[in-house]
């Protein structure tokens, strides 16, 4: 997927797919959320490579919002804040986890 299409999906993000509905197709909703999480990880990797700090942070924050108990999401965000010299935010994320 090209970056423009991925960005369009990210801009249209409104929250976890079918999060508040009790449908028997929960497995489809789970798959959609996993695919979106994978897209976020790929975007974060891309933004890290091109050194786009703002979009990297946005991708990592959305990933953490979707996966608040993910060690990997927390570690990536802390590493990001450490790399840009924002120690206060790194500590804030660590403490909230």
Secondary structure, DSSP 8 states (H G I E B T S, - for coil): --HHHHHHHHHT--SSTTTT---TTHHHHHHHHHHHHHHHHHHHHHHHHTT-HHHHHHHHHHHHHHTTT-HHHHHHHHHHHHHTT-HHHHHHHHHH-
